């Protein structure tokens, strides 16, 4: 079956880019909606990866927050910049890969996969 390449690019990039909308429920609702409405296997895989990335960001955000709180902010000097790099760089790479090679889903490194 032949899938529309432009639609595949758009939905895959939207799944990965949804992390930029917010860290709240709205941002994960987008890839969940795409996962359940699309029949394209590459788009579904991209949506699953985006959901897993969202879940990882939330878990790491809590861990960093607790560690910063427990050390009275001292670890924040190190952990917060690392967290922001982890939060922003992989989705940008995923969007670029989705637009450049729409036939392959981007796999985020260093995350655990639940979905």
C-alpha positions in Angstrom: 0.0 0.0 0.0 1.3 3.4 -1.0 1.1 6.2 1.7 1.0 9.9 1.0 4.6 11.2 1.7 3.5 14.7 2.5 1.0 13.5 5.0 3.5 11.2 6.5 6.0 14.0 6.9 3.5 16.3 8.5 2.1 13.8 11.0 5.5 12.4 12.0 6.9 15.9 12.5 3.8 17.0 14.4 4.1 14.0 16.7 7.7 14.8 17.5 7.2 18.6 17.6 4.3 18.4 20.0 6.8 18.5 22.9 7.3 22.2 22.1 3.7 23.1 22.8 4.0 22.4 26.5 5.0 19.8 29.0 1.4 19.2 30.0 -1.3 16.9 28.8 -1.9 18.8 25.5 1.5 18.0 24.2 1.0 14.2 24.6 -2.6 14.3 23.4 -1.4 15.2 19.9 0.7 12.0 19.3 -1.9 9.9 21.1 -4.6 11.3 18.7 -2.3 10.6 15.7 -1.6 7.1 16.9 -5.3 6.2 17.0 -6.3 8.0 13.8 -3.5 7.2 11.4 -3.3 3.9 9.5 0.3 4.6 8.3 2.8 2.3 10.1 5.6 4.9 10.0 3.4 7.6 11.4 2.2 5.2 14.1 5.8 4.3 15.1 6.7 8.1 15.2 3.7 8.7 17.4 4.7 5.9 19.8 8.2 7.2 20.0 6.9 10.7 20.7 4.7 9.4 23.5 7.6 7.5 25.0 9.8 10.6 24.8 7.1 12.6 26.6 6.8 10.0 29.4 10.6 10.0 29.8 10.8 13.8 29.9 8.1 13.8 32.7 10.0 11.2 34.7 13.4 12.9 34.3 11.8 16.2 35.2 10.5 14.8 38.5 13.9 13.2 39.2 15.8 16.4 38.5 13.3 18.5 40.5 13.7 16.2 43.5 17.5 16.2 43.3 17.7 19.9 43.0 15.3 20.3 46.0 17.3 17.9 48.1 20.6 19.6 47.4 19.1 23.1 47.9 19.7 24.0 44.3 23.4 23.0 44.0 22.8 20.1 41.6 20.6 22.4 39.5 23.6 24.2 38.1 24.6 20.9 36.4 21.4 19.0 36.0 19.0 21.7 34.6 21.2 22.5 31.5 21.6 18.8 30.8 17.9 18.3 31.2 17.1 21.2 28.8 19.5 19.8 26.2 17.8 16.4 26.6 14.4 18.0 26.3 15.0 20.2 23.2 17.7 18.6 21.0 16.3 15.1 20.3 12.9 16.3 19.2 14.6 18.8 16.8 16.6 15.9 15.4 13.5 13.8 15.1 11.6 16.5 13.2 14.6 16.9 10.8 14.8 13.2 10.3 11.1 12.9 9.7 11.2 15.6 7.1 14.4 14.3 5.4 13.6 10.6 5.4 9.8 10.1 5.8 10.0 6.4 5.2 11.8 5.7 8.5 10.7 6.5 12.0 13.2 8.3 14.3 14.2 6.3 17.4 15.1 8.4 20.5 18.3 7.4 22.1 18.6 6.8 25.9 14.9 6.4 26.6 12.8 3.6 28.0 9.9 2.5 25.9 6.5 1.9 27.5 4.2 2.1 24.5 
